[in-house]
Structure formats: C-alpha cells, structure tokens
Amino acid sequence: MEKKYKKEPRSLYFVDSIFKPLEGNASIVSLLSTENEAEQSTRVLSLNSEQLNMTNHSGTIREGWYVFYNEKDEQQRFSYGNLSPYARQQFRAFNALQQQLIENIIDPEREEDAVLLKRLENSNTLDVSSYHVNVGHGNCSIILIQDGSFYQIWMVDCSIIDKSNWHNYSANLESCFEAIKLKLNKRNDGSISINRFFLTHTHYDHYNGLEYLVDNHYVDKGTLCYVNLYYHCANKTYIRILDKLKRAGVKFVEPINRNSHAAVRFLHPECRLYRSKATIVHAPSNYRIVNDPLNNSSIVIMITLGGRSMVFPGDLEQNGFDRMTQSGTCSSFLFESDYYVVSHHGSINGHPDRPCLNTLGPKHTPLFCVRNNLKKAILMGRDRAYYGVYSPHVVRYFSILGSLICTEKAPHFVELEWRTGHVQCL
C-alpha cells in the first residue's frame, strides 16, 4: 500500500483536527501537509463518517495521526500513515524534545511569583486592557497590565495563519503591538516582550503564531510558558516551535488546576492529560486520557486582574465542560467572571447549555454562571470558515445579552478596557 503513495509524497498528512458538529453527519477534517505549508497542500474537508475509515487499518482516522489521503477515491480516501518513515521520524523527534522540555518545568509557587500574582489580583490601581486580534479563523489575545511605571504583557494563544484560506494576519498582530507600544510610550525602536504565554491546546489555529513571536523576540528567556508538554503532538510545525522555545530559554509551568494561584486559575483540567496510553510519560498518581476530541484537552483559564476577570476556555466542547463542572473546579469562578471568550469559535459543541453536573450546587448551566455578571463576550474566528462555527444559536444567545464582540469585524484588533468595559475596533 505504501508503494502506491511513494509517487505522491504530498499525500501524507498530519490530522490536526476532526470537528463533528452536533447536527448532521458531517465531520470537518483539517489536514496539514508533511511536505510544505503552501496553500494547495493543506486541506480542510467536509466528510461523512464512512469516509473517515482507513483502507489498511481498522477504525477511523484520529487526531494526532499521520494518514495518506487520496482525493481521487470518494469512499476510501485514507490509509494509515503512522508507520511511514516520515511519521516515525516525527514521533522520535517529538519524544526526544519532550523529555528535554519537561526538565524546564518549574514550580509555580516561587515566592516572588506568588507575591506578584496576589498583588495583580486585587490591586485597585491597575490599568488593564485586553487586545483580541483579528487573525481570521484562529485565536490570539494579549493582555496589557499597567500600574504606574510597572507593566506586564500576557498572551493567550497565538495564531496568525488562517488554515482554511491560508491568509497571513501577522500585520494585524504587529498593529496591535504598535498600539501597546504607544500606550507604554515606547517610541521608535522601543521593544516589548511577553511575560506570560498561555497555550490552551495544540491545534494549529491556536499555536502557529508562536514561531513568529520567538523569531521577532517577543518571546524570550524572560517568558513563562503555560503549556501541557505531556500532550503528544508530533506535527513538524509544533516540534519546530517547541525547539525554538527551548533555544530561547523559556521556562514552563504545567497548566492544571493544582497550579492555580491568585490572578491565574485553571478551571480545567483537574489533572494531567495525555492523548493515549501509548503517549504516557512520567505518569502521576492522578491523570486522565482524553478520548474525546483534542478540543477537550483545552485548559480553561480565569485571569483576574484588579478585581476584574476574563475566562479563556480555548476550544472546550460539551464533554469538557461536563468534566469541569462535575469536578467542581469551576464552582463560583464562572459566576464571578466579567468577560468571557466564547469557546470553539461559537460552535454549538462549545456552548455549555446542558445542566451543570456539579452536584454540590444548585441545578443550572455553566452558561448561567457566565451570564450572571457578564459585561462582554468575545467571539474569535471567521464566520463560515467551515460548517458548524458561528452557530446562530450561540450568536443569538450572547447578542440577546447585548455583549457579543466579533474580532473579524475589527480592521486589525479589538481593544477592551477592563475597568469600564469600553470597546474599540481598531
């Protein structure tokens, strides 16, 4: 079977994501090329469940696998590719790099860090603004924290490439950085750097801009990166980015609930997450394998600064919200949030409107918690990038509250002033 594909090296792909909308039988499959990153070699496909089967392996394709794709065969499009020489090379490269990076994980309870986060959580003199960049179908948020001459810049996810149309949005990101420099009175060549970077999960539309940040010195040895290094993702772009982070000398914090502290709380996950039994390394006494889509490996971060808070749920889907509420890690925190970034680009799967499973509290939905004090909700992504995102039900829900802001409607980025809730599309 492999001989058939040797004449077509571009037919080997990495399965970045498989999104199954709740309605209908379609699955949206995102394939990343193994040869190059040109537009014509990366595919976003709408397929029925039968078309996900493989010709040389039982079952269907899965996220994080390598597969051969034959577009000329309508029914038998895929064959198993994890055993190809290229895939094996990437798995070995990821495993070796993973071991090295795990050594750079630090204890988040460092005294100087704990004091800083506690001060940022409650200070009534902070000036906090968040910037949500229009990167097409992707996530990219920046938080500027100022207190007199003191400032910090935090970032949650960074995508600059829309994989569904392959447009590069780095100019929008640079416009945002220039606005931040102006606010800090950094003229001409004044440089800025990211103090903390949070990666919610390892989907291409959340991490592909990290390489740009390193190459342009926004991320350096002073950056603290909150990344789940235990979750297996042997994609060449992600491996290259991790290697650049290592060379830049960044330190890592494991983003799980027990590492929450003051201004930074992880409402999900409650323990370490792995992709499969075969990818477990350094297993603690309490861990979990994510059998659901990779979206449910998303960390849910609640950032509280100067008495205002924003929740970033990544691309968490319904089963992930169920797990979060059942474990009780969300108790009271969602209820207190002022600002909320809508999960999974406004899809129904990312809209947690089933009854809350937290038996310790009253029966309600997680979105009831979010809605209680909500001032603004941010929807990042591009409408109709593919079927299932920008659900009319989700848009209507937040629009009724009068609080929905869509980043794609901004020329470059959305600026949100936390104290007043004032919004500008710039």
Secondary structure as UniProt FT lines:
FT   HELIX           2..5
FT   TURN            6..7
FT   HELIX           9..11
FT   STRAND          12..19
FT   STRAND          26..33
FT   HELIX           39..41
FT   STRAND          43..48
FT   HELIX           49..52
FT   STRAND          53..54
FT   TURN            63..64
FT   STRAND          66..69
FT   TURN            71..72
FT   STRAND          78..80
FT   TURN            82..83
FT   HELIX           85..102
FT   TURN            103..104
FT   TURN            108..109
FT   HELIX           111..122
FT   STRAND          127..133
FT   STRAND          140..147
FT   TURN            148..149
FT   STRAND          150..158
FT   STRAND          161..162
FT   TURN            163..166
FT   STRAND          167..168
FT   HELIX           170..183
FT   TURN            184..185
FT   TURN            188..189
FT   STRAND          196..198
FT   HELIX           204..207
FT   TURN            208..209
FT   HELIX           210..215
FT   TURN            216..217
FT   TURN            221..222
FT   STRAND          224..226
FT   TURN            229..230
FT   HELIX           236..248
FT   STRAND          251..253
FT   HELIX           257..259
FT   TURN            262..263
FT   STRAND          264..268
FT   STRAND          272..274
FT   HELIX           277..279
FT   STRAND          287..289
FT   HELIX           294..297
FT   STRAND          300..305
FT   TURN            306..307
FT   STRAND          308..312
FT   TURN            314..315
FT   HELIX           318..327
FT   TURN            328..332
FT   HELIX           333..336
FT   STRAND          339..341
FT   HELIX           343..346
FT   HELIX           348..350
FT   TURN            359..360
FT   HELIX           366..372
FT   STRAND          376..379
FT   TURN            383..384
FT   TURN            387..388
FT   HELIX           392..400
FT   TURN            401..402
FT   STRAND          404..406
FT   HELIX           407..409
FT   STRAND          413..417
FT   TURN            418..420
FT   STRAND          423..425
//
